[in-house]
Amino acid sequence: MADIADTREDSQFCRLVVERHLATAGEVRSAAEQLRASPKGESASIGETLVSLGYLTRSQLSRLQSGSEDSGSRPAQQIPGYQLQKKVGAGAMAVVYRAKQISLDRTVAVKVLPRRLSKNTEFVERFYREGRAAAKLNHNNIVQAIDVGEAGEYHYFAMEYVEGCTVFDEIAAGNVYRESEAIEIVRQIAEALLHAHERGFIHRDVKPKNIMLTKDRVAKLADMGLARETTDMEAALAEAGRAYGTPYYISPEQIRGEVNIDHRADIYSLGATFYHMITGRVPFEGPTPAAVMHKHLKELLVPPDHLNTRLTSGCGAMVEMMMAKDREERYASAREVLTDLDLLAHGRPPRYARQNVGHEVLDTLAEGKAIEFTPSSRSGAAGQHSAETDSRVLLPVTIGLGILAAISILVNVILAVWR
């Protein structure tokens, strides 16, 4: 959100406004556009602009600015070995501070569990599980764990400090990513997921807010709070029937609370994130989280290349395959996702995500055989296309056959005249 405001604090303010449903992302974008259009010095802040447009009330702005969002007092002296300097983020479960690790004289991030949650054993266990999971992973595209522990009334988790922003910040600022830029970011997160999956971990909460971007545009996957080992059947059974994840990006099997969630859930969520990046819209919208999740289960996905016509058909095919409702029809692994991303990045069609008319159809035409169309024109994404998509495929094939027939008739007429 750096192009809206000059400070990281204003960026976090806008994020809080959207997270708390005080204003929509579209309303924040509208305010940002007005702020940009205002002569310098006339608009004091994005908050004042939101109030002037009627998106926020004055009392809501005051509460947000006063930091009454249960951030807790800064426990600078309560965490030995760390000097907490500045609050840089706050979520439903924790507050994050920029800090100095005294022993190594380096800047780190320290996530602190609020005191009100410290007596909740489920939240505390999830907090430590995040630290343990992150500690077992060592990859340039994953935020590195440093330390986890308890000091007085506080539970804390120290990790690599990433100076930059999140993908969500940029989307909330009105940025729709170019295909090439989105491919590069998604490719880096796919590398992170491949590393985690090969070590038996599934993230279960891949989304724009959990993708950090450094100033050099290195993408790092953050927040292992919902991560789980695939072999941890005790945890899987304990969570059975409950939906863990973020409604806009959650996979159908997570919504159903299935026990055997695997790495393909992360591929779905990465696909939903990819969709949001290149269209500026989440895949499914609704008035409530339950309504959004129902659409993930039942509603057909509008292909991203229908919303953003600048996208290549290969990119659209990839996203649709990643977001297939039936996980058997998604990419089998993050490695396959990487293969197709690399092909797209070099201007070539994807290998695994079939596009409108595949080689099989062309071979059949060449042999003069009859063509049978399945409900989906892109194998690997069955059930994701409407009748409109099928007709989009059938029409060019029909036209092509008609042209071939006309040419054949013309040749026969010419031969008859010559005879």
C-alpha positions as CSV (number, residue, x, y, z in Angstrom):
1,M,0.0,0.0,0.0
2,A,3.1,2.2,-0.4
3,D,1.6,4.0,-3.4
4,I,-1.4,5.1,-1.2
5,A,0.6,6.5,1.7
6,D,4.1,7.4,2.6
7,T,4.3,5.3,5.7
8,R,4.0,1.7,6.7
9,E,1.6,2.8,9.5
10,D,-0.9,4.2,6.9
11,S,-0.6,1.0,5.0
12,Q,-1.4,-1.0,8.1
13,F,-4.3,1.4,8.8
14,C,-5.9,0.6,5.4
15,R,-5.4,-3.1,6.0
16,L,-7.2,-2.8,9.4
17,V,-10.1,-0.9,7.8
18,V,-10.6,-3.7,5.3
19,E,-10.0,-6.6,7.8
20,R,-12.6,-5.1,10.2
21,H,-15.1,-4.7,7.4
22,L,-15.4,-0.9,8.1
23,A,-14.9,-0.3,4.4
24,T,-14.4,-2.5,1.3
25,A,-11.2,-2.8,-0.6
26,G,-13.0,-0.9,-3.5
27,E,-13.9,2.0,-1.1
28,V,-10.3,2.1,0.1
29,R,-9.1,2.2,-3.6
30,S,-11.6,5.0,-4.3
31,A,-10.3,7.0,-1.3
32,A,-6.7,6.4,-2.5
33,E,-7.5,7.7,-6.0
34,Q,-9.0,10.9,-4.5
35,L,-6.0,11.2,-2.2
36,R,-3.7,11.0,-5.2
37,A,-5.7,13.5,-7.2
38,S,-5.7,16.1,-4.3
39,P,-3.2,18.9,-4.4
40,K,-0.3,18.2,-2.0
41,G,-1.1,19.4,1.5
42,E,-4.9,19.4,1.2
43,S,-5.5,15.8,2.3
44,A,-3.9,14.9,5.6
45,S,-4.2,11.2,5.4
46,I,-6.0,8.2,3.9
47,G,-8.1,8.1,7.1
48,E,-9.4,11.6,6.8
49,T,-10.2,10.9,3.1
50,L,-12.2,7.8,4.1
51,V,-14.2,10.0,6.6
52,S,-14.8,12.7,4.0
53,L,-16.2,10.2,1.6
54,G,-18.5,8.7,4.3
55,Y,-16.8,5.3,4.3
56,L,-15.7,5.8,8.0
57,T,-17.2,7.7,10.8
58,R,-15.2,10.1,12.9
59,S,-15.5,7.8,15.9
60,Q,-14.3,4.8,14.0
61,L,-11.3,6.7,12.8
62,S,-10.5,7.8,16.3
63,R,-10.7,4.3,17.7
64,L,-8.4,3.0,14.9
65,Q,-5.9,5.7,15.4
66,S,-5.8,5.3,19.1
67,G,-4.8,1.6,18.7
68,S,-7.7,0.3,20.7
69,E,-7.6,-3.0,18.8
70,D,-6.3,-4.9,21.8
71,S,-2.7,-4.7,20.7
72,G,-1.6,-4.9,24.4
73,S,1.1,-2.8,25.9
74,R,4.6,-3.2,24.5
75,P,6.2,-6.0,26.5
76,A,9.7,-4.6,25.8
77,Q,11.2,-5.7,29.2
78,Q,9.3,-9.0,29.4
79,I,11.2,-10.8,26.6
80,P,14.8,-11.4,27.6
81,G,17.3,-11.1,24.7
82,Y,15.1,-8.9,22.5
83,Q,14.6,-5.1,22.5
84,L,11.2,-4.5,21.0
85,Q,11.3,-1.2,19.0
86,K,8.0,-0.7,17.1
87,K,4.7,-2.4,16.4
88,V,4.6,-3.3,12.7
89,G,1.5,-5.5,12.5
90,A,-1.5,-6.9,14.4
91,G,-3.8,-9.8,13.6
92,A,-6.6,-11.8,15.3
93,M,-4.0,-13.9,17.2
94,A,-0.9,-11.9,17.8
95,V,0.9,-8.6,17.6
96,V,4.2,-8.3,15.6
97,Y,7.0,-6.0,16.6
98,R,10.2,-5.0,14.9
99,A,12.9,-5.8,17.4
100,K,16.7,-6.1,18.0
101,Q,18.1,-9.5,18.9
102,I,20.7,-8.3,21.4
103,S,23.1,-11.3,21.2
104,L,23.6,-11.0,17.4
105,D,22.9,-7.3,17.0
106,R,20.4,-7.9,14.2
107,T,16.8,-6.8,13.4
108,V,14.2,-9.5,13.8
109,A,10.4,-9.7,14.0
110,V,8.8,-10.9,17.3
111,K,5.3,-12.1,17.3
112,V,3.6,-11.9,20.7
113,L,0.5,-13.6,21.8
114,P,-1.9,-11.2,23.6
115,R,-2.4,-11.9,27.3
116,R,-6.2,-12.4,26.7
117,L,-5.3,-15.5,24.6
118,S,-2.5,-16.8,26.7
119,K,-5.0,-18.8,28.9
120,N,-6.6,-20.5,25.8
121,T,-4.7,-23.7,25.4
122,E,-5.8,-24.1,21.8
123,F,-4.4,-20.7,20.8
124,V,-1.2,-21.3,22.7
125,E,-0.6,-24.8,21.1
126,R,-1.3,-23.4,17.7
127,F,1.2,-20.6,18.4
128,Y,3.9,-23.0,19.3
129,R,3.0,-25.3,16.5
130,E,3.7,-22.4,14.1
131,G,7.2,-22.0,15.6
132,R,8.0,-25.7,15.5
133,A,6.8,-26.0,11.9
134,A,8.7,-23.0,10.7
135,A,11.9,-24.2,12.5
136,K,11.9,-27.5,10.4
137,L,11.8,-25.5,7.1
138,N,14.8,-23.7,5.7
139,H,14.2,-22.0,2.4
140,N,14.8,-18.6,1.0
141,N,11.1,-18.2,0.1
142,I,9.9,-19.0,3.7
143,V,10.2,-16.6,6.6
144,Q,12.8,-18.2,8.8
145,A,12.1,-19.1,12.4
146,I,14.6,-18.0,15.1
147,D,13.2,-18.7,18.5
148,V,10.0,-19.5,20.4
149,G,9.3,-19.4,24.1
150,E,7.5,-17.9,27.1
151,A,8.6,-14.9,29.2
152,G,6.4,-14.0,32.1
153,E,2.8,-13.6,30.9
154,Y,3.9,-13.5,27.2
155,H,4.4,-16.2,24.6
156,Y,6.6,-15.1,21.8
157,F,7.9,-16.3,18.4
158,A,11.0,-14.6,16.9
159,M,11.5,-14.8,13.2
160,E,13.3,-13.2,10.2
161,Y,12.3,-9.6,9.7
162,V,11.1,-8.9,6.2
163,E,11.2,-5.2,5.3
164,G,8.6,-4.6,2.6
165,C,4.9,-5.3,2.2
166,T,2.5,-8.1,1.5
167,V,0.8,-9.0,-1.7
168,F,-2.4,-8.1,0.0
169,D,-1.1,-4.6,0.6
170,E,-0.6,-4.1,-3.1
171,I,-3.9,-5.6,-4.1
172,A,-5.7,-3.4,-1.5
173,A,-4.0,-0.4,-3.1
174,G,-5.7,-1.2,-6.4
175,N,-2.8,-3.1,-8.1
176,V,-3.7,-5.7,-10.6
177,Y,-0.5,-7.6,-11.3
178,R,0.8,-8.1,-14.8
179,E,0.9,-11.7,-15.8
180,S,4.7,-11.9,-15.9
181,E,5.0,-10.3,-12.4
182,A,2.3,-12.6,-10.9
183,I,4.0,-15.6,-12.4
184,E,7.3,-14.7,-10.8
185,I,5.7,-14.2,-7.3
186,V,3.6,-17.4,-7.6
187,R,6.6,-19.3,-8.8
188,Q,8.6,-18.4,-5.7
189,I,5.7,-19.4,-3.4
190,A,5.4,-22.7,-5.3
191,E,9.1,-23.3,-4.6
192,A,8.4,-22.6,-0.9
193,L,5.4,-25.1,-0.9
194,L,7.5,-27.7,-2.7
195,H,10.1,-27.5,0.0
196,A,7.4,-27.8,2.8
197,H,5.5,-30.6,1.0
198,E,8.6,-32.7,0.5
199,R,9.2,-32.4,4.3
200,G,5.7,-33.5,5.1
201,F,4.1,-30.1,5.9
202,I,1.0,-28.5,4.4
203,H,0.5,-24.8,5.0
204,R,-3.3,-24.7,4.8
205,D,-3.5,-20.9,4.7
206,V,-1.8,-19.6,1.6
207,K,-3.2,-16.2,0.8
208,P,-2.0,-12.7,-0.2
209,K,-1.7,-11.6,3.4
210,N,0.8,-14.4,4.0
211,I,3.1,-13.6,1.1
212,M,5.7,-11.0,2.1
213,L,7.6,-9.1,-0.6
214,T,11.0,-7.7,0.1
215,K,12.2,-4.5,-1.5
216,D,14.0,-6.6,-4.0
217,R,10.7,-8.4,-4.8
218,V,11.7,-11.7,-3.2
219,A,8.5,-13.4,-2.1
220,K,8.4,-15.2,1.3
221,L,5.7,-17.4,2.6
222,A,4.7,-16.5,6.2
223,D,2.5,-17.6,9.0
224,M,2.7,-21.3,9.7
225,G,-0.1,-21.0,12.3
226,L,-2.3,-23.6,10.5
227,A,0.5,-25.7,9.2
228,R,0.2,-29.4,9.9
229,E,2.3,-32.5,9.2
230,T,0.5,-34.8,6.8
231,T,1.3,-37.8,9.1
232,D,-0.2,-36.2,12.2
233,M,-3.4,-38.2,12.2
234,E,-4.1,-37.3,15.8
235,A,-4.4,-33.6,14.9
236,A,-6.3,-34.4,11.7
237,L,-8.9,-36.4,13.7
238,A,-9.2,-33.7,16.3
239,E,-9.9,-31.1,13.6
240,A,-12.3,-33.3,11.6
241,G,-15.5,-31.6,10.5
242,R,-14.1,-28.1,11.1
243,A,-13.0,-25.7,8.4
244,Y,-9.5,-24.3,8.9
245,G,-8.4,-21.6,6.5
246,T,-9.4,-18.2,5.0
247,P,-12.8,-18.3,3.3
248,Y,-11.7,-16.4,0.1
249,Y,-8.9,-18.9,-0.6
250,I,-9.9,-22.1,1.2
251,S,-10.1,-25.4,-0.7
252,P,-13.3,-27.4,-0.9
253,E,-11.9,-30.3,1.1
254,Q,-10.9,-27.9,3.9
255,I,-14.4,-26.5,4.0
256,R,-15.8,-30.0,4.3
257,G,-13.5,-30.6,7.2
258,E,-12.1,-33.7,5.7
259,V,-9.5,-35.7,7.6
260,N,-7.1,-36.5,4.8
261,I,-6.1,-32.9,3.7
262,D,-3.0,-33.0,1.6
263,H,-0.7,-30.7,-0.4
264,R,-3.3,-30.2,-3.1
265,A,-5.2,-28.0,-0.7
266,D,-2.2,-25.6,-0.8
267,I,-2.2,-25.7,-4.6
268,Y,-5.9,-24.7,-4.6
269,S,-5.2,-21.7,-2.3
270,L,-2.2,-20.7,-4.3
271,G,-4.5,-20.8,-7.4
272,A,-7.0,-18.6,-5.6
273,T,-4.3,-16.1,-4.7
274,F,-3.0,-16.2,-8.3
275,Y,-6.6,-15.4,-9.4
276,H,-6.9,-12.4,-7.1
277,M,-3.5,-11.1,-8.2
278,I,-4.3,-11.1,-11.9
279,T,-7.9,-10.1,-11.8
280,G,-8.1,-7.8,-8.8
281,R,-11.0,-9.9,-7.5
282,V,-11.3,-12.8,-5.2
283,P,-12.6,-16.0,-7.0
284,F,-15.9,-16.0,-5.1
285,E,-17.6,-13.2,-3.2
286,G,-20.6,-13.3,-0.7
287,P,-22.1,-11.4,2.1
288,T,-20.9,-13.9,4.7
289,P,-17.9,-16.3,5.1
290,A,-20.4,-19.2,4.9
291,A,-21.8,-17.9,1.6
292,V,-18.3,-17.5,0.1
293,M,-17.3,-21.1,1.2
294,H,-20.6,-22.4,-0.3
295,K,-19.5,-21.0,-3.7
296,H,-16.1,-22.6,-3.4
297,L,-18.0,-25.9,-3.1
298,K,-20.8,-25.4,-5.7
299,E,-20.4,-22.4,-8.0
300,L,-18.6,-22.5,-11.3
301,L,-15.4,-20.4,-11.5
302,V,-15.4,-17.4,-13.9
303,P,-12.2,-18.0,-15.8
304,P,-9.6,-15.3,-15.0
305,D,-8.9,-14.6,-18.7
306,H,-12.6,-13.7,-19.1
307,L,-12.2,-10.9,-16.5
308,N,-8.8,-9.8,-17.6
309,T,-8.6,-10.3,-21.4
310,R,-4.8,-9.4,-21.4
311,L,-4.1,-12.7,-19.8
312,T,-2.9,-15.6,-22.0
313,S,-5.1,-18.6,-22.3
314,G,-2.3,-20.7,-20.8
315,C,-2.4,-18.6,-17.7
316,G,-6.2,-19.0,-17.4
317,A,-5.9,-22.7,-17.9
318,M,-3.3,-22.9,-15.1
319,V,-5.4,-21.1,-12.6
320,E,-8.5,-23.2,-13.4
321,M,-6.6,-26.4,-13.0
322,M,-5.1,-25.3,-9.7
323,M,-8.6,-24.4,-8.5
324,A,-10.4,-27.6,-9.7
325,K,-13.0,-28.5,-7.1
326,D,-12.1,-32.1,-7.3
327,R,-8.5,-32.3,-6.1
328,E,-7.9,-35.4,-8.3
329,E,-8.1,-32.9,-11.3
330,R,-5.7,-30.4,-9.8
331,Y,-1.9,-30.4,-10.3
332,A,-0.5,-33.5,-8.6
333,S,2.3,-31.6,-7.0
334,A,3.9,-28.2,-6.7
335,R,6.6,-29.4,-9.0
336,E,4.1,-29.7,-11.8
337,V,2.9,-26.2,-11.0
338,L,6.5,-25.0,-11.3
339,T,6.9,-26.7,-14.7
340,D,3.9,-24.9,-16.2
341,L,4.9,-21.6,-14.6
342,D,8.3,-21.8,-16.2
343,L,6.8,-22.6,-19.6
344,L,4.4,-19.6,-19.3
345,A,7.3,-17.4,-18.3
346,H,9.0,-18.3,-21.5
347,G,5.9,-17.7,-23.7
348,R,5.2,-21.4,-24.2
349,P,1.9,-23.2,-23.5
350,P,1.6,-25.1,-20.2
351,R,2.3,-28.9,-20.2
352,Y,-0.2,-30.0,-17.6
353,A,-3.0,-27.5,-17.9
354,R,-4.6,-28.1,-21.3
355,Q,-5.9,-25.2,-23.3
356,N,-8.9,-24.8,-25.5
357,V,-8.1,-27.2,-28.3
358,G,-5.4,-29.8,-27.3
359,H,-3.2,-31.9,-29.5
360,E,-5.6,-34.8,-29.3
361,V,-8.4,-32.7,-30.9
362,L,-6.0,-31.6,-33.7
363,D,-4.8,-35.1,-34.3
364,T,-8.4,-36.3,-34.5
365,L,-9.3,-33.6,-37.1
366,A,-6.2,-34.6,-39.2
367,E,-7.4,-38.2,-39.2
368,G,-10.9,-37.2,-40.2
369,K,-12.5,-38.9,-37.1
370,A,-15.6,-37.8,-35.2
371,I,-15.0,-35.5,-32.2
372,E,-16.5,-36.1,-28.8
373,F,-16.5,-33.2,-26.4
374,T,-16.5,-33.7,-22.6
375,P,-18.2,-31.1,-20.4
376,S,-14.9,-29.4,-19.9
377,S,-12.7,-28.2,-22.8
378,R,-9.6,-28.2,-20.5
379,S,-8.7,-31.7,-19.2
380,G,-7.6,-31.5,-15.6
381,A,-10.3,-28.9,-14.8
382,A,-13.5,-30.8,-15.2
383,G,-16.6,-29.2,-13.9
384,Q,-15.0,-25.7,-13.9
385,H,-16.4,-24.5,-17.2
386,S,-19.8,-23.3,-18.2
387,A,-21.7,-24.1,-21.5
388,E,-20.4,-20.8,-22.7
389,T,-16.8,-22.1,-22.4
390,D,-17.7,-25.3,-24.3
391,S,-19.3,-23.3,-27.1
392,R,-16.1,-21.2,-27.2
393,V,-14.2,-24.3,-28.1
394,L,-16.8,-25.9,-30.4
395,L,-17.3,-22.8,-32.6
396,P,-13.8,-22.5,-34.0
397,V,-13.6,-26.3,-34.6
398,T,-17.0,-26.2,-36.5
399,I,-15.8,-23.2,-38.5
400,G,-12.6,-25.0,-39.3
401,L,-14.4,-28.1,-40.5
402,G,-16.7,-26.0,-42.6
403,I,-13.8,-24.3,-44.3
404,L,-12.1,-27.7,-45.0
405,A,-15.4,-29.0,-46.5
406,A,-15.7,-25.9,-48.7
407,I,-12.2,-26.2,-50.0
408,S,-12.8,-29.9,-50.7
409,I,-15.9,-29.1,-52.8
410,L,-14.1,-26.4,-54.7
411,V,-11.2,-28.7,-55.5
412,N,-13.7,-31.3,-56.8
413,V,-15.4,-28.7,-59.0
414,I,-12.1,-27.6,-60.5
415,L,-11.1,-31.2,-61.2
416,A,-14.5,-31.8,-62.8
417,V,-14.0,-28.8,-65.1
418,W,-10.6,-29.9,-66.1
419,R,-11.9,-33.4,-67.0
